[in-house]
Amino acid sequence: MKHILAGLFLLGFLNNDALANTVVPNFTRGTITSETKSFTEVIETIKQVEYTTGESYTVTGTNINIPSNPSRGANYTLIDPGAPFQFSETYLGPGVATETWIERTTKTESTTNSMSVFTQ
């Protein structure tokens, strides 16, 4: 008798159709928030060297007798020896003209917040 009942139970189990129910969420509203932080640090070193390959000679002044073709070592004289005067002579030969070195650090921090709202 036990075997018959067990067989009937097993037979009844195999013949049943599977039933599925629709799943319905039980919420009506929700939100999701997120925050993203970003940190950036940029370190820059700029080295600039400018060279000259020729020569540059400049002479300026007031109350100075400047010849039509001034040159280094020329004999400059005063126009009015008792009056005030100003004289400037500049010579730039071949080589390094200027050097510029810049070191800088740039730090950036940003925060992004977002929120999503969903309803059913």
Phi, psi and omega in degrees: 000323179298320182291326179291316180295320180294320179294319178295320179297314181294318178297318178293326179291320182286335182273349181287137174281145178281135178249138178237139176255148176286133179268125180244125178300148182253028175246160179243338182202150178201163177223151174231130177238149176215153178227129179239128178246140181228134177235130180227137175229121180245124178250122183242140171232119180245121178237119182234127178235126178251134182246152171245145181251349180241200180240151175226131180227127181228138176223133178221164176168171174237143182062032179239136176274105181257122180293165183294335178234080183292149178210166179295138179080006179292159180267104179264138182233160177281144176283310178240099187304334181269349184271159177295155180214165176219138183217135178220131180229128182230130177234132176232113181265180180296147179135206182283124178267312179214152173232132178232124177236122179235127173237125181215150178238130178243122179248133179232134176230131178223148178232131178240122176249137176222151179222133175245132179244131179228148179227160179254000000 
